[in-house]
Amino acid sequence: MQKEYIDVCCPTCGGRAQFHEPFRFSHMMRFSVVPENAHLWGRLVVEELYPEHFSWTQPETDSPVFHRTTNEVGPGYRLNHRGMLECPKCETFQAVQIRWPQAAFWQWTVEGHTLIARNRTHAEEILAYLRETPRPPHRKPGLRELPAPLLKKRASSIACRRMERTLEAA
């Protein structure tokens, strides 16, 4: 399970920075030997990508459990929390802690509902989906968590206009 980077607001300059997870999670069947800087967690191999900054500490659960937002509780690994921040604008590359989704660079509030994209590609995917008429009933995984009220015609057209302006400006 290797996730792509996510775009966050740089805490130094406010620009668009990339956040990288400090670990790569892969199924153990991909390996004949566990790589250096790697650990087993259930059936996953956890590779330390930045061992000088982050070392793996197994959560208090034998089977892998992942939490994707700061609101989720319980034992498991919290994604999008600790990692490396790379900002091309201010040339920063540092270890950071973020709060996801609050730190997201790509976010829009439309009629009281927040729309969040992981990165530019995800934002363009959301925009294309909102423009579709009729929309396909089965959504890709990256589109499943869209707030339902934003799928209505009026709200989706407002969201599309805001997203278009942001994407053009970036």
C-alpha positions as CSV (number, residue, x, y, z in Angstrom):
1,M,0.0,0.0,0.0
2,Q,2.1,2.9,-1.2
3,K,0.2,6.1,-1.2
4,E,1.1,9.1,-3.4
5,Y,2.2,12.3,-1.7
6,I,-0.4,14.7,-0.4
7,D,-0.3,18.5,-0.8
8,V,-0.3,20.6,2.3
9,C,0.2,24.2,3.2
10,C,3.8,24.9,4.1
11,P,4.0,26.1,7.7
12,T,7.0,28.3,6.7
13,C,5.8,30.1,3.6
14,G,2.2,29.1,3.1
15,G,2.9,27.6,-0.3
16,R,2.0,24.2,-1.7
17,A,4.3,21.6,-0.2
18,Q,4.4,17.8,-0.5
19,F,3.9,15.6,2.5
20,H,5.5,12.2,2.4
21,E,4.7,9.3,4.7
22,P,7.8,8.1,6.6
23,F,7.0,4.4,5.9
24,R,6.0,2.3,2.9
25,F,3.6,-0.5,3.6
26,S,3.7,-3.5,1.3
27,H,2.3,-7.1,1.5
28,M,5.0,-9.5,2.6
29,M,4.4,-11.7,-0.5
30,R,6.2,-9.1,-2.6
31,F,9.5,-9.9,-0.8
32,S,11.6,-13.0,-0.6
33,V,13.7,-11.4,2.2
34,V,12.6,-8.5,4.5
35,P,14.6,-5.4,3.3
36,E,17.0,-3.5,5.5
37,N,15.2,-0.8,7.6
38,A,12.0,-2.9,7.4
39,H,9.8,-4.6,10.0
40,L,6.9,-7.0,9.9
41,W,3.5,-5.9,11.1
42,G,1.0,-8.7,10.6
43,R,1.3,-9.6,6.9
44,L,2.7,-6.2,6.0
45,V,6.3,-5.2,5.5
46,V,6.9,-1.7,6.9
47,E,9.9,0.0,5.3
48,E,11.5,3.0,7.0
49,L,11.9,5.6,4.2
50,Y,13.6,8.2,6.4
51,P,15.2,6.2,9.2
52,E,17.3,9.2,10.3
53,H,14.1,11.0,11.2
54,F,11.5,8.3,11.9
55,S,11.9,4.8,13.3
56,W,9.0,2.3,13.2
57,T,7.2,1.6,16.5
58,Q,4.5,-1.0,16.0
59,P,1.0,0.1,17.2
60,E,-0.7,-1.8,19.9
61,T,-2.4,-4.1,17.5
62,D,-1.1,-7.3,15.8
63,S,-3.1,-6.8,12.6
64,P,-2.6,-3.7,10.6
65,V,-5.2,-0.9,11.2
66,F,-4.9,2.5,9.5
67,H,-6.5,5.8,10.7
68,R,-6.8,8.4,7.9
69,T,-7.9,11.4,9.8
70,T,-7.2,13.0,13.2
71,N,-10.7,12.2,14.4
72,E,-10.3,8.4,14.4
73,V,-9.3,6.8,17.7
74,G,-8.0,3.4,18.8
75,P,-4.9,1.5,18.2
76,G,-3.4,1.6,14.7
77,Y,-1.1,3.6,12.5
78,R,-2.2,7.2,11.8
79,L,-1.6,8.1,8.2
80,N,-1.0,11.8,7.2
81,H,0.3,12.7,10.6
82,R,4.1,12.5,10.9
83,G,6.3,12.6,7.8
84,M,8.6,14.7,5.7
85,L,7.6,18.0,4.2
86,E,9.1,19.2,0.9
87,C,8.4,22.7,-0.2
88,P,9.8,23.9,-3.5
89,K,8.9,27.5,-2.8
90,C,11.0,28.0,0.3
91,E,13.3,25.0,-0.4
92,T,12.3,23.3,2.9
93,F,12.8,19.5,3.5
94,Q,12.1,18.7,7.1
95,A,10.3,16.3,9.5
96,V,6.9,17.6,10.5
97,Q,3.6,16.7,12.2
98,I,0.5,17.8,10.5
99,R,-3.3,17.5,11.1
100,W,-5.1,16.0,8.2
101,P,-7.4,17.1,6.6
102,Q,-7.0,20.6,8.2
103,A,-3.5,21.0,6.6
104,A,-4.7,20.2,3.1
105,F,-3.7,22.7,0.5
106,W,-6.6,21.8,-1.8
107,Q,-9.8,22.5,0.1
108,W,-12.9,24.5,-0.6
109,T,-16.0,25.3,1.5
110,V,-19.2,25.3,-0.4
111,E,-22.5,25.9,1.4
112,G,-21.0,24.9,4.8
113,H,-19.5,21.6,3.4
114,T,-15.7,21.2,3.0
115,L,-14.4,19.5,-0.2
116,I,-10.8,18.2,0.2
117,A,-8.3,16.8,-2.4
118,R,-5.1,15.0,-1.6
119,N,-3.2,16.6,-4.4
120,R,-3.7,18.4,-7.8
121,T,-4.4,15.2,-9.6
122,H,-7.1,14.3,-7.1
123,A,-8.6,17.8,-7.3
124,E,-8.8,17.4,-11.1
125,E,-10.4,14.0,-10.7
126,I,-13.1,15.5,-8.3
127,L,-13.7,18.4,-10.7
128,A,-14.2,16.1,-13.7
129,Y,-16.6,14.0,-11.6
130,L,-18.6,17.0,-10.5
131,R,-18.9,18.2,-14.2
132,E,-20.3,14.9,-15.4
133,T,-24.0,14.6,-16.2
134,P,-25.2,12.1,-15.5
135,R,-22.7,11.0,-12.9
136,P,-21.8,7.3,-12.8
137,P,-23.4,5.5,-9.9
138,H,-20.2,3.7,-8.8
139,R,-17.4,6.1,-7.7
140,K,-13.7,5.5,-7.6
141,P,-12.3,5.2,-4.1
142,G,-11.0,8.8,-4.2
143,L,-14.5,10.1,-4.9
144,R,-16.4,8.1,-2.3
145,E,-16.1,10.6,0.5
146,L,-17.4,13.6,-1.3
147,P,-20.1,15.4,0.8
148,A,-23.5,14.4,-0.6
149,P,-24.9,17.9,-0.6
150,L,-22.2,19.0,-2.9
151,L,-23.4,16.6,-5.6
152,K,-26.6,18.6,-6.1
153,K,-26.6,20.7,-9.2
154,R,-26.4,24.2,-7.6
155,A,-23.7,23.3,-5.1
156,S,-21.7,21.3,-7.6
157,S,-21.6,24.2,-10.0
158,I,-20.4,26.5,-7.3
159,A,-17.8,24.0,-6.3
160,C,-16.7,23.6,-9.9
161,R,-16.2,27.4,-10.3
162,R,-14.2,27.7,-7.1
163,M,-12.0,24.6,-8.0
164,E,-11.4,25.9,-11.5
165,R,-10.2,29.3,-10.2
166,T,-7.9,27.6,-7.7
167,L,-6.5,25.2,-10.2
168,E,-5.8,28.0,-12.7
169,A,-4.1,30.1,-10.1
170,A,-1.8,27.3,-8.9
